[in-house]
Amino acid sequence: MSEAIISEIKLANAAELDLFLSEESQQRIMSADERDTLQEMMNIAFGRAAASLAEVISIFVSLSVPCVQLLKGEKLTVYLEQMVGPGPEISIVEERFYGKMEGSAFLVFPADAGGQLVPLFGDEETLYEGEAREEVERDALLTTGGILIGACVGKLAELLGDQVSYSPAKLVAKTQGKAIPAALCNPDAVAIVLKTDFSFREESVQGFLFLVTSQESIGWLKEALAGFLSQYEG
Amino acid sequence: MEGLPAQILEIVDLGVVVLDTEFRVCYWNRWMAFHSGIAAEAITGTPIFESYPKLNTPEFLRGARMSLTFGSPAVFPQSLHHYLFPFKVVGTPNGMFDLMQQHCTSAPLREPDGEIGHLLITVQDVTERAISQQRLRELNIRDQLTGAYNRRYLDHRLPDECKRHDRHHRSLSVIMIDIDFFKKVNDQHGHEAGDKVLSQVAGKLMATVRKTDCLVRYGGEEFCCILPETPLENACVLADRFRTSVERLAIAAGSTELRVTISLGVAQLRPEDTHATLLKRADEGLYDAKQSGRNRVIART
């Protein structure tokens, strides 16, 4: 699941599938400047997240420059399917977050990533001794997913001046439609999709992370963005 | 802590611990006191690692720092950690776990100014669940007659092992094993004697393998042994040990004493192999062993 393949699918089909809001509608919700600022803040936040993960818990992960898009609520499922593509099987980890900014974080991994992440939790042979292979791999994926989401969302919230709490990470199996909470699928809602690609250096596991925040968060988010910008003005 | 929340924390069937950022105990609920045998008054104010030095692992610290640094929750699932606090199992011994199996979580606790000042740890006893899951797993992956792993298990495990060994560039070998003239045993002494031979041979093989090896009943009187981290030469040494130990085995079936031999084929994973081609090569070795007189080991390189 390389970035190039994902982008290609996305670009080829986005217009046809009518995924994104028109530039005019996007402008009404969030100006181009605001979107740029959000993107820049994510970039800073995720950079800090990666640095802290390495420094504090010795997990080395690289995160690509994120992108921000406004999506029709009803198109979220289609968007996800387009992102993942028809290729290899995938596992999706979802964690909801609650604060002034509310929403869901989704991590998309290749289906066999769990097995590759097991060494992060100790000696593989000892962990596999009880023959609980599936549980061990699922929990390795969930725990690592929780760590990555916690670091990225936590740093973004910190930068925006928010404090978030979380619901436990869940493994949402291969059905993309089920990955999206019903409330966010509200056809009238607008979803802000913040997407980044990540790769674990040691375990050569790659995938992507995206955050979906609901329209209700947008008002607050715009204020926070203005606050952030005002630090550099005058 | 006062009032209703304090009462609740003392009553719930859940261990609740609060640590400060230096990992000193600030709160230790009644559940923790009961299972640890350490009273709240005795442990409060002391560093948790003084009472539980083995908690001071990279895995625990990773979760704890996730909560303290990033303000996000962390989970310590039973499958990966077994437990955080080594408590005795409640009730009669279960034959599987000496220590309570735990599902633990950690979460940040914030001060009024928003700073993270404390770490909350919860401990849930999941021993019963872990035992029934383990029993179900065993039923699902073992052959009932011999106690060896079943074919379904091999179909899952071998591809995984091949991938893992290939990724880490380690040696992986397999041995295919077949009991010589088994049909004769069945015909001459009956199926009951045949079953006895199968289970005793399997028992002998399982007693010979290392803990990390995996013996599978491949079908009928055929077995397969997966040997992780093992090059061909060592696999051949083990195969020959299999052969001699079965040769020496006296199997009591009614009033008679039966003796059987086994033929074995050995192969090592090559970079271009799939699990199927690896098994096929070991099977060819087994075929050659049968053709050249049985009761022998033949390696296919």
Chai-1 contact restraints between the chains, C-beta under 6 A:
chainA,res_idxA,chainB,res_idxB,connection_type,confidence,min_distance_angstrom,max_distance_angstrom,comment,restraint_id
A,V56,B,R65,contact,1.0,0.0,6.0,A-B,restraint_1
A,V56,B,T69,contact,1.0,0.0,6.0,A-B,restraint_2
A,I57,B,R62,contact,1.0,0.0,6.0,A-B,restraint_3
A,I57,B,R65,contact,1.0,0.0,6.0,A-B,restraint_4
A,F121,B,L80,contact,1.0,0.0,6.0,A-B,restraint_5
A,E125,B,T212,contact,1.0,0.0,6.0,A-B,restraint_6
A,E131,B,R137,contact,1.0,0.0,6.0,A-B,restraint_7
A,A132,B,S79,contact,1.0,0.0,6.0,A-B,restraint_8
A,E135,B,S79,contact,1.0,0.0,6.0,A-B,restraint_9
A,V136,B,S79,contact,1.0,0.0,6.0,A-B,restraint_10
A,D139,B,P77,contact,1.0,0.0,6.0,A-B,restraint_11
A,D139,B,S79,contact,1.0,0.0,6.0,A-B,restraint_12
A,D139,B,L80,contact,1.0,0.0,6.0,A-B,restraint_13
A,T143,B,V75,contact,1.0,0.0,6.0,A-B,restraint_14
A,I147,B,M66,contact,1.0,0.0,6.0,A-B,restraint_15
A,G150,B,M66,contact,1.0,0.0,6.0,A-B,restraint_16
A,G150,B,F70,contact,1.0,0.0,6.0,A-B,restraint_17
A,G150,B,S72,contact,1.0,0.0,6.0,A-B,restraint_18
A,A151,B,F70,contact,1.0,0.0,6.0,A-B,restraint_19
A,G154,B,F70,contact,1.0,0.0,6.0,A-B,restraint_20
A,G154,B,G71,contact,1.0,0.0,6.0,A-B,restraint_21
A,G154,B,S72,contact,1.0,0.0,6.0,A-B,restraint_22
A,Q163,B,G114,contact,1.0,0.0,6.0,A-B,restraint_23
A,Y166,B,S72,contact,1.0,0.0,6.0,A-B,restraint_24
A,Y166,B,P73,contact,1.0,0.0,6.0,A-B,restraint_25
